[in-house]
Structures are given as structure tokens and as C-alpha cells.
């Protein structure tokens, strides 16, 4: 018997690949080896299933970002921030969680927009707050000197992520990589007096 977690996993792959409108409950049920009405034993509707997937993937996405930053704590902050974006680029094509979250951050479907936007903004605000604390720690430890405030450095970084990832959403990974390699050194030179680059 197909469990609720199994249905969420199958639904995630469909929503990540086809978006909300392009995903059908019949296709999800078929892959799960059940009849479509059986889905309603776990979820009230397609939208309810979608929102369950969204909440689960946003939480997992945040855990992955935090784990990545902790695992790479030994490398300089400049390289860590650059490599985090490169990591997201590399994972986008193969990881349905990263693909789904990125799609929803930039293109929330209109049917559930009022539920999606607060969830997405919650994730973005939390990640930005964590980034701000990270900048604060490095400044307090005197291993980072900024010519802007830590708030400006954090918001600037989030803007770099937005600009770089948009090309991934349009299936242009090579353009996204080129954009990162151009804009990140400019960003780092803009926030630090030394203007060092990776």
C-alpha cells in the first residue's frame, strides 16, 4: 500500500518537472500504482497535495543550505558564498527539491499564490537573517572588513542569487554559470575594501 510520504515523493518529482498546471493526479496515482481516488484518503485536493509538497521541500531546502554552509565552514567566507551558488546550479538539473523550490520562488502558480507567497517569503527572510548573522560573526571576529553594512552585504548577496538562478529556470545553465563568474567578483569587490576575488 502506498504511504503518504511515498505520494509526496512522487508528487514532488511531477510538480518539479511539470509545474502545477502540467501535473495531474492521475499521473501521480499511476506512478504510485493506485487509483486516483485513493489519493483523497491522504489529501483533500491537488492543491492540498501541492501545498504539503511545498512545505516539506521548503524545510528540506533550508536544511540543505544550512548543512552546506556548516560543512564548508573551514573555507574563507568569500569562497563559501560563491560555492553555495555554484552548488545550487549543479544540483538544479538533477535534484527535484532544488528545482521545485526555485520554480516556486520565481513562478508561484496563481491558484495557490496567496498560500505560496508567505511560505516562500518566510524561507527567503529566514535565509537572509542567517546570512546577516554570518556576516556579523565574521565582522565581530575581525576576519572580514566591509565597506557596507552587514545588512547591505546580505541583501546584495540575495540579489546576486536571484540574478544568477533566473537563467537556470529558463533552462540555460551555461548562461547561469557565466553570470555567476562575472557578477560574484564584482559583488565581493563592492562590499570589501581589499576587493579580493576568489
VONUVEX-15589 format. One record per atom (N, C-alpha, C): residue in three letters; atom name; y negated, z negated, x. Coordinates in steps of 0.2 Angstrom, whole numbers, plus 5000, padded with zeros to 4 digits. Each point is the difference from the previous one (the first is absolute). Layout:
BEGIN
R   type   atom      Y      Z      X
R    ALA     CA      Y      Z      X
...
END
This chain:
BEGIN
R   type   atom      Y      Z      X
R    UNK      N   5006   5000   5004
R    UNK     CA   4994   5000   4996
R    UNK      C   4994   5000   5004
R    UNK      N   4995   5004   4999
R    UNK     CA   4994   5001   5004
R    UNK      C   4995   4994   4998
R    UNK      N   4998   4997   5006
R    UNK     CA   4996   4994   4999
R    UNK      C   4992   5002   5000
R    UNK      N   4996   4995   4998
R    UNK     CA   4993   5001   5000
R    UNK      C   4997   5002   5007
R    UNK      N   5002   4996   5005
R    UNK     CA   4998   5003   5007
R    UNK      C   5002   5007   5002
R    UNK      N   5006   5002   4998
R    UNK     CA   5002   5006   5001
R    UNK      C   4996   5006   4997
R    UNK      N   4998   4998   4993
R    UNK     CA   4996   5005   4997
R    UNK      C   4993   5000   5003
R    UNK      N   4997   4995   5002
R    UNK     CA   4994   5000   5003
R    UNK      C   5000   5004   5007
R    UNK      N   5005   5000   5003
R    UNK     CA   5001   5004   5007
R    UNK      C   5000   5007   4998
R    UNK      N   5004   5002   4995
R    UNK     CA   5001   5007   4998
R    UNK      C   4993   5002   4997
R    UNK      N   4997   4996   4996
R    UNK     CA   4994   5002   4997
R    UNK      C   4994   5001   5005
R    UNK      N   5000   4996   5005
R    UNK     CA   4996   5000   5006
R    UNK      C   5000   5007   5003
R    UNK      N   5006   5003   5002
R    UNK     CA   5001   5006   5003
R    UNK      C   4997   5006   4996
R    UNK      N   5001   4999   4993
R    UNK     CA   4998   5005   4996
R    UNK      C   4992   5000   4999
R    UNK      N   4997   4994   4999
R    UNK     CA   4993   5000   4999
R    UNK      C   4997   5002   5007
R    UNK      N   5003   4998   5006
R    UNK     CA   4997   5002   5006
R    UNK      C   5000   5007   5001
R    UNK      N   5005   5003   4998
R    UNK     CA   5001   5008   5001
R    UNK      C   4996   5004   4995
R    UNK      N   5000   4998   4994
R    UNK     CA   4998   5004   4994
R    UNK      C   4994   4997   4997
R    UNK      N   4998   4994   5002
R    UNK     CA   4994   4997   4996
R    UNK      C   5002   4998   4993
R    UNK      N   4996   4997   4996
R    UNK     CA   5001   4997   4994
R    UNK      C   5002   5006   4995
R    UNK      N   4996   5004   4999
R    UNK     CA   5001   5006   4995
R    UNK      C   5006   5004   5002
R    UNK      N   5002   5001   5006
R    UNK     CA   5005   5004   5002
R    UNK      C   5007   4996   5000
R    UNK      N   5000   4994   4998
R    UNK     CA   5006   4996   5000
R    UNK      C   5002   4999   4993
R    UNK      N   5007   5001   4999
R    UNK     CA   5002   4999   4993
R    UNK      C   5006   4994   5000
R    UNK      N   5000   4996   4995
R    UNK     CA   5005   4995   4999
R    UNK      C   5007   5003   5000
R    UNK      N   5000   5006   4997
R    UNK     CA   5007   5003   5000
R    UNK      C   5003   5002   5007
R    UNK      N   4995   5002   5005
R    UNK     CA   5002   5001   5007
R    UNK      C   5002   4994   5003
R    UNK      N   4996   4994   4999
R    UNK     CA   5002   4994   5003
R    UNK      C   5007   4997   4997
R    UNK      N   5001   5001   4994
R    UNK     CA   5006   4998   4997
R    UNK      C   5006   5004   5002
R    UNK      N   4999   5006   5001
R    UNK     CA   5005   5005   5003
R    UNK      C   5002   4998   5007
R    UNK      N   4995   4998   5004
R    UNK     CA   5002   4998   5007
R    UNK      C   5003   4993   5000
R    UNK      N   4998   4996   4995
R    UNK     CA   5003   4994   5000
R    UNK      C   5007   5000   4997
R    UNK      N   5002   5005   4997
R    UNK     CA   5007   5001   4996
R    UNK      C   5000   4996   4994
R    UNK      N   4994   5000   4996
R    UNK     CA   5000   4996   4994
R    UNK      C   4997   5005   4995
R    UNK      N   5000   4998   4993
R    UNK     CA   4996   5004   4995
R    UNK      C   4993   4997   5000
R    UNK      N   4995   5005   4998
R    UNK     CA   4993   4998   5000
R    UNK      C   4999   4994   4996
R    UNK      N   5003   4999   4994
R    UNK     CA   4998   4994   4997
R    UNK      C   5002   4993   5003
R    UNK      N   5004   5001   5005
R    UNK     CA   5002   4994   5004
R    UNK      C   4995   4997   5004
R    UNK      N   4995   5004   5002
R    UNK     CA   4994   4998   5004
R    UNK      C   4996   4995   4996
R    UNK      N   5000   5001   4993
R    UNK     CA   4996   4995   4996
R    UNK      C   5003   4993   4999
R    UNK      N   5006   4999   5003
R    UNK     CA   5002   4993   5000
R    UNK      C   4997   4996   5006
R    UNK      N   4996   5004   5004
R    UNK     CA   4997   4997   5006
R    UNK      C   4992   5001   4999
R    UNK      N   4998   5005   4998
R    UNK     CA   4993   5002   5000
R    UNK      C   4998   5003   4993
R    UNK      N   4994   4998   4998
R    UNK     CA   4998   5002   4993
R    UNK      C   4998   5007   4999
R    UNK      N   4998   5003   5006
R    UNK     CA   4998   5007   4999
R    UNK      C   4999   5003   5008
R    UNK      N   4999   5006   5000
R    UNK     CA   4999   5003   5007
R    UNK      C   4994   4997   5003
R    UNK      N   4995   4999   4997
R    UNK     CA   4994   4996   5003
R    UNK      C   5002   4993   5002
R    UNK      N   5004   4997   4996
R    UNK     CA   5002   4993   5003
R    UNK      C   5004   5000   5006
R    UNK      N   5005   5005   5000
R    UNK     CA   5004   5001   5006
R    UNK      C   4995   5002   5006
R    UNK      N   4996   5004   4999
R    UNK     CA   4995   5003   5005
R    UNK      C   4996   4994   5003
R    UNK      N   4997   4995   4995
R    UNK     CA   4996   4995   5003
R    UNK      C   5005   4995   5004
R    UNK      N   5006   4999   4998
R    UNK     CA   5005   4995   5003
R    UNK      C   5001   5003   5008
R    UNK      N   5001   5007   5000
R    UNK     CA   5000   5003   5006
R    UNK      C   4994   4999   5005
R    UNK      N   4994   5001   4996
R    UNK     CA   4994   4999   5004
R    UNK      C   4999   4993   5003
R    UNK      N   5001   4995   4996
R    UNK     CA   4999   4993   5002
R    UNK      C   5005   4999   5006
R    UNK      N   5006   5002   4999
R    UNK     CA   5005   4999   5006
R    UNK      C   4998   5003   5006
R    UNK      N   4998   5007   4999
R    UNK     CA   4998   5004   5007
R    UNK      C   4994   4997   5003
R    UNK      N   4995   4998   4996
R    UNK     CA   4994   4998   5003
R    UNK      C   5001   4993   5004
R    UNK      N   5005   4996   4997
R    UNK     CA   5001   4994   5004
R    UNK      C   5004   5002   5006
R    UNK      N   5005   5004   5000
R    UNK     CA   5004   5002   5006
R    UNK      C   4995   5004   5005
R    UNK      N   4996   5004   4998
R    UNK     CA   4995   5003   5004
R    UNK      C   4996   4995   5004
R    UNK      N   4998   4995   4997
R    UNK     CA   4996   4995   5003
R    UNK      C   5004   4996   5005
R    UNK      N   5006   4999   4999
R    UNK     CA   5005   4996   5004
R    UNK      C   5001   5005   5006
R    UNK      N   5001   5006   5000
R    UNK     CA   5001   5005   5005
R    UNK      C   4994   5000   5005
R    UNK      N   4994   5000   4997
R    UNK     CA   4994   5000   5004
R    UNK      C   4999   4994   5004
R    UNK      N   5001   4994   4997
R    UNK     CA   5000   4994   5003
R    UNK      C   5005   4999   5006
R    UNK      N   5006   5002   4998
R    UNK     CA   5006   5000   5005
R    UNK      C   4998   5005   5006
R    UNK      N   4998   5005   4999
R    UNK     CA   4998   5005   5005
R    UNK      C   4995   4997   5005
R    UNK      N   4995   4997   4997
R    UNK     CA   4994   4997   5004
R    UNK      C   5003   4994   5004
R    UNK      N   5004   4996   4997
R    UNK     CA   5003   4994   5004
R    UNK      C   5005   5003   5006
R    UNK      N   5004   5005   4998
R    UNK     CA   5004   5002   5005
R    UNK      C   4997   5003   5006
R    UNK      N   4994   5003   4999
R    UNK     CA   4996   5003   5006
R    UNK      C   4994   4995   5002
R    UNK      N   5000   4994   4999
R    UNK     CA   4995   4996   5002
R    UNK      C   4999   4999   5007
R    UNK      N   5004   5002   5004
R    UNK     CA   5000   5000   5007
R    UNK      C   4996   5006   5003
R    UNK      N   4998   5005   4996
R    UNK     CA   4996   5006   5003
R    UNK      C   4993   4999   4998
R    UNK      N   4995   5003   5004
R    UNK     CA   4993   4999   4998
R    UNK      C   4999   5002   4993
R    UNK      N   4995   4997   4997
R    UNK     CA   4998   5001   4993
R    UNK      C   4998   5008   4999
R    UNK      N   4997   5003   5004
R    UNK     CA   4998   5007   4999
R    UNK      C   5006   5004   5000
R    UNK      N   5005   4999   5004
R    UNK     CA   5006   5004   4999
R    UNK      C   5004   4998   4994
R    UNK      N   5000   4994   4998
R    UNK     CA   5004   4997   4994
R    UNK      C   4997   5004   4994
R    UNK      N   4993   5000   4999
R    UNK     CA   4997   5003   4995
R    UNK      C   5002   5008   4999
R    UNK      N   4999   5003   5006
R    UNK     CA   5002   5007   5000
R    UNK      C   5007   5001   4998
R    UNK      N   5004   4997   5003
R    UNK     CA   5008   5001   4999
R    UNK      C   5002   4998   4993
R    UNK      N   4996   4995   4997
R    UNK     CA   5002   4999   4993
R    UNK      C   4999   5006   4996
R    UNK      N   4994   5004   5001
R    UNK     CA   4999   5006   4996
R    UNK      C   5005   5005   5001
R    UNK      N   5002   5001   5007
R    UNK     CA   5005   5005   5002
R    UNK      C   5007   4998   4997
R    UNK      N   5001   4993   4999
R    UNK     CA   5006   4998   4997
R    UNK      C   5001   5002   4993
R    UNK      N   4994   4999   4996
R    UNK     CA   5000   5002   4993
R    UNK      C   5001   5008   5000
R    UNK      N   4997   5004   5004
R    UNK     CA   5001   5007   5000
R    UNK      C   5007   5002   5001
R    UNK      N   5003   4997   5005
R    UNK     CA   5007   5002   5002
R    UNK      C   5005   4998   4994
R    UNK      N   4998   4994   4996
R    UNK     CA   5005   4998   4995
R    UNK      C   4999   5003   4994
R    UNK      N   4994   5004   4999
R    UNK     CA   4998   5002   4993
R    UNK      C   5005   5005   4998
R    UNK      N   5002   5005   5004
R    UNK     CA   5005   5005   4998
R    UNK      C   5007   4998   4998
R    UNK      N   5002   4994   5003
R    UNK     CA   5007   4998   4999
R    UNK      C   5001   4994   4996
R    UNK      N   4994   4996   4999
R    UNK     CA   5001   4993   4997
R    UNK      C   4997   5001   4993
R    UNK      N   5004   4999   4994
R    UNK     CA   4997   5001   4994
R    UNK      C   4995   4994   4998
R    UNK      N   5001   4994   5003
R    UNK     CA   4995   4995   4999
R    UNK      C   4993   5002   5002
R    UNK      N   5000   5002   5006
R    UNK     CA   4993   5002   5003
R    UNK      C   4997   5006   4996
R    UNK      N   5004   5005   4999
R    UNK     CA   4998   5006   4996
R    UNK      C   4998   4998   4993
R    UNK      N   5003   4995   4997
R    UNK     CA   4998   4998   4993
R    UNK      C   4994   4996   5000
R    UNK      N   4999   4996   5005
R    UNK     CA   4994   4995   5000
R    UNK      C   4994   5005   5001
R    UNK      N   5001   5004   5005
R    UNK     CA   4994   5005   5002
R    UNK      C   4998   5004   4994
R    UNK      N   5005   5003   4997
R    UNK     CA   4998   5004   4994
R    UNK      C   4996   4996   4995
R    UNK      N   5003   4994   4998
R    UNK     CA   4997   4996   4995
R    UNK      C   4993   4997   5002
R    UNK      N   4999   4999   5007
R    UNK     CA   4993   4998   5002
R    UNK      C   4995   5005   4999
R    UNK      N   5002   5007   5001
R    UNK     CA   4995   5005   5000
R    UNK      C   5000   5004   4993
R    UNK      N   5006   5000   4997
R    UNK     CA   5001   5004   4994
R    UNK      C   5004   4996   4994
R    UNK      N   4997   4994   4998
R    UNK     CA   5003   4997   4994
R    UNK      C   5000   5004   4994
R    UNK      N   5006   5000   4997
R    UNK     CA   5000   5004   4994
R    UNK      C   4996   4997   4994
R    UNK      N   4997   5004   4996
R    UNK     CA   4996   4998   4995
R    UNK      C   5003   4995   4995
R    UNK      N   5006   5001   4998
R    UNK     CA   5003   4997   4995
R    UNK      C   5000   4992   5001
R    UNK      N   5001   4998   5006
R    UNK     CA   5000   4993   5002
R    UNK      C   4994   4998   5005
R    UNK      N   4995   5004   5000
R    UNK     CA   4995   4999   5005
R    UNK      C   4997   4993   4999
R    UNK      N   4999   4997   4994
R    UNK     CA   4997   4994   5000
R    UNK      C   5005   4994   5002
R    UNK      N   5006   5001   5001
R    UNK     CA   5005   4995   5003
R    UNK      C   5000   5002   5007
R    UNK      N   5000   5006   5002
R    UNK     CA   5001   5002   5007
R    UNK      C   4995   4998   5005
R    UNK      N   4993   5001   4998
R    UNK     CA   4995   4999   5004
R    UNK      C   4999   4993   5002
R    UNK      N   5000   4995   4996
R    UNK     CA   5000   4993   5002
R    UNK      C   5005   4998   5005
R    UNK      N   5006   5003   4999
R    UNK     CA   5006   4998   5005
R    UNK      C   4999   5004   5007
R    UNK      N   4997   5006   5000
R    UNK     CA   4999   5003   5006
R    UNK      C   4994   4997   5004
R    UNK      N   4995   4999   4996
R    UNK     CA   4994   4996   5003
R    UNK      C   5002   4993   5003
R    UNK      N   5004   4997   4996
R    UNK     CA   5003   4994   5003
R    UNK      C   5003   5000   5007
R    UNK      N   5004   5005   5000
R    UNK     CA   5003   5002   5007
R    UNK      C   4995   5001   5005
R    UNK      N   4996   5005   4999
R    UNK     CA   4995   5002   5004
R    UNK      C   4995   4994   5002
R    UNK      N   4998   4996   4996
R    UNK     CA   4996   4994   5001
R    UNK      C   5003   4995   5004
R    UNK      N   5007   4999   4999
R    UNK     CA   5004   4996   5004
R    UNK      C   5001   5002   5007
R    UNK      N   5001   5006   5001
R    UNK     CA   5001   5003   5007
R    UNK      C   4993   5000   5004
R    UNK      N   4995   5002   4996
R    UNK     CA   4994   4999   5003
R    UNK      C   4998   4993   5003
R    UNK      N   5001   4995   4995
R    UNK     CA   4999   4993   5002
R    UNK      C   5004   4998   5006
R    UNK      N   5006   5002   5000
R    UNK     CA   5005   4999   5006
R    UNK      C   4997   5003   5006
R    UNK      N   4998   5006   5000
R    UNK     CA   4997   5004   5005
R    UNK      C   4993   4996   5003
R    UNK      N   4996   4998   4995
R    UNK     CA   4994   4996   5002
R    UNK      C   5002   4994   5004
R    UNK      N   5005   4996   4998
R    UNK     CA   5002   4994   5003
R    UNK      C   5003   5002   5007
R    UNK      N   5003   5006   5001
R    UNK     CA   5003   5002   5006
R    UNK      C   4994   5001   5005
R    UNK      N   4995   5004   4998
R    UNK     CA   4994   5001   5004
R    UNK      C   4996   4993   5002
R    UNK      N   5000   4996   4995
R    UNK     CA   4997   4993   5001
R    UNK      C   5003   4997   5006
R    UNK      N   5007   5000   4999
R    UNK     CA   5004   4996   5005
R    UNK      C   4999   5003   5007
R    UNK      N   5000   5007   5001
R    UNK     CA   4999   5003   5006
R    UNK      C   4993   4998   5003
R    UNK      N   4995   5000   4996
R    UNK     CA   4993   4999   5002
R    UNK      C   5000   4993   5002
R    UNK      N   5003   4995   4996
R    UNK     CA   4999   4993   5002
R    UNK      C   5004   4998   5006
R    UNK      N   5005   5004   5002
R    UNK     CA   5004   4999   5006
R    UNK      C   4997   5004   5006
R    UNK      N   4994   5003   4999
R    UNK     CA   4996   5004   5005
R    UNK      C   5004   5005   5003
R    UNK      N   5005   5003   4997
R    UNK     CA   5003   5006   5003
R    UNK      C   4998   5007   4996
R    UNK      N   4995   4999   4996
R    UNK     CA   4997   5006   4996
R    UNK      C   4993   4999   4999
R    UNK      N   4996   5004   5003
R    UNK     CA   4993   5000   4999
R    UNK      C   4998   5006   4995
R    UNK      N   4996   4998   4995
R    UNK     CA   4998   5005   4995
R    UNK      C   4992   5001   5000
R    UNK      N   4998   5006   4998
R    UNK     CA   4993   5002   4999
R    UNK      C   4999   5000   4993
R    UNK      N   5005   4999   4996
R    UNK     CA   4999   4999   4992
R    UNK      C   5003   4994   4998
R    UNK      N   4999   4998   4994
R    UNK     CA   5003   4994   4997
R    UNK      C   5007   5001   4999
R    UNK      N   5004   4995   5000
R    UNK     CA   5008   5001   4999
R    UNK      C   5001   5003   4993
R    UNK      N   4996   4998   4995
R    UNK     CA   5000   5003   4994
R    UNK      C   4999   5008   5000
R    UNK      N   4995   5002   5004
R    UNK     CA   4999   5007   5001
R    UNK      C   5006   5003   5003
R    UNK      N   5002   4997   5005
R    UNK     CA   5006   5003   5004
R    UNK      C   5006   5001   4996
R    UNK      N   5001   4995   4995
R    UNK     CA   5006   5000   4996
R    UNK      C   4999   5006   4995
R    UNK      N   4994   5000   4997
R    UNK     CA   4999   5005   4995
R    UNK      C   5000   5007   5003
R    UNK      N   4998   5001   5006
R    UNK     CA   5000   5006   5003
R    UNK      C   5007   5002   5001
R    UNK      N   5004   4996   5002
R    UNK     CA   5007   5001   5002
R    UNK      C   5004   5003   4993
R    UNK      N   4998   4996   4995
R    UNK     CA   5003   5002   4993
R    UNK      C   4998   5007   4998
R    UNK      N   4994   5002   5002
R    UNK     CA   4997   5007   4999
R    UNK      C   5004   5005   5004
R    UNK      N   5001   4998   5006
R    UNK     CA   5004   5005   5005
R    UNK      C   5007   5001   4997
R    UNK      N   5003   4995   4997
R    UNK     CA   5007   5001   4997
R    UNK      C   4999   5004   4994
R    UNK      N   4995   4999   4996
R    UNK     CA   5000   5005   4994
R    UNK      C   4999   5007   5002
R    UNK      N   4996   5001   5005
R    UNK     CA   4998   5007   5002
R    UNK      C   5006   5003   5003
R    UNK      N   5004   4997   5004
R    UNK     CA   5006   5002   5004
R    UNK      C   5006   5002   4995
R    UNK      N   5001   4995   4995
R    UNK     CA   5006   5001   4996
R    UNK      C   4999   5005   4995
R    UNK      N   4994   5002   4998
R    UNK     CA   4999   5005   4995
R    UNK      C   5003   5006   5001
R    UNK      N   5001   5002   5007
R    UNK     CA   5003   5007   5001
R    UNK      C   5008   4999   4999
R    UNK      N   5002   4994   5001
R    UNK     CA   5007   4999   4999
R    UNK      C   5002   5001   4993
R    UNK      N   4996   4998   4995
R    UNK     CA   5001   5001   4993
R    UNK      C   5000   5007   4998
R    UNK      N   4996   5004   5004
R    UNK     CA   5000   5008   4999
R    UNK      C   5005   5003   5004
R    UNK      N   5005   4997   5002
R    UNK     CA   5006   5003   5004
R    UNK      C   4997   5003   5006
R    UNK      N   4996   4997   5004
R    UNK     CA   4997   5003   5006
R    UNK      C   5000   4995   5005
R    UNK      N   5007   4998   5002
R    UNK     CA   5000   4995   5005
R    UNK      C   4997   5002   5007
R    UNK      N   5000   5006   5002
R    UNK     CA   4997   5002   5007
R    UNK      C   4993   4999   4999
R    UNK      N   4996   5001   4995
R    UNK     CA   4993   4999   4999
R    UNK      C   4999   4993   5000
R    UNK      N   5004   4996   4997
R    UNK     CA   4999   4993   5000
R    UNK      C   5000   4997   5007
R    UNK      N   5005   5002   5004
R    UNK     CA   5001   4998   5007
R    UNK      C   4994   5002   5004
R    UNK      N   4997   5006   4999
R    UNK     CA   4994   5002   5004
R    UNK      C   4994   4996   4998
R    UNK      N   5000   4999   4993
R    UNK     CA   4994   4996   4998
R    UNK      C   5000   4993   5003
R    UNK      N   5006   4997   5001
R    UNK     CA   5001   4993   5003
R    UNK      C   4997   5000   5007
R    UNK      N   5003   5005   5004
R    UNK     CA   4998   5001   5007
R    UNK      C   4993   5001   5001
R    UNK      N   4997   5003   4995
R    UNK     CA   4992   5001   5001
R    UNK      C   4996   4994   4998
R    UNK      N   5002   4997   4994
R    UNK     CA   4995   4995   4997
R    UNK      C   5002   4993   5003
R    UNK      N   5006   4999   5002
R    UNK     CA   5001   4993   5002
R    UNK      C   4996   4998   5006
R    UNK      N   5000   5004   5006
R    UNK     CA   4996   4998   5006
R    UNK      C   4992   5000   4998
R    UNK      N   4998   5004   4995
R    UNK     CA   4993   5000   4998
R    UNK      C   4998   4993   4997
R    UNK      N   5005   4998   4995
R    UNK     CA   4999   4994   4997
R    UNK      C   5000   4994   5005
R    UNK      N   5005   5000   5005
R    UNK     CA   5000   4994   5004
R    UNK      C   4994   5000   5005
R    UNK      N   4998   5006   5002
R    UNK     CA   4993   5000   5004
R    UNK      C   4994   4998   4996
R    UNK      N   5001   5001   4994
R    UNK     CA   4994   4998   4995
R    UNK      C   5000   4992   4999
R    UNK      N   5006   4997   5001
R    UNK     CA   4999   4992   4998
R    UNK      C   5001   4996   5006
R    UNK      N   5001   5003   5006
R    UNK     CA   5000   4996   5006
R    UNK      C   4995   5002   5005
R    UNK      N   4997   4996   5004
R    UNK     CA   4995   5002   5005
R    UNK      C   5003   5004   5006
R    UNK      N   5006   4999   5002
R    UNK     CA   5003   5003   5006
R    UNK      C   5002   5007   4998
R    UNK      N   5002   5001   4993
R    UNK     CA   5002   5007   4998
R    UNK      C   5006   5002   5003
R    UNK      N   5004   4996   5002
R    UNK     CA   5007   5001   5003
R    UNK      C   5004   5004   4994
R    UNK      N   5004   5004   5003
R    UNK     CA   5005   5004   4995
R    UNK      C   5007   4999   5003
R    UNK      N   5005   5001   4995
R    UNK     CA   5007   4999   5002
R    UNK      C   5002   5006   5004
END
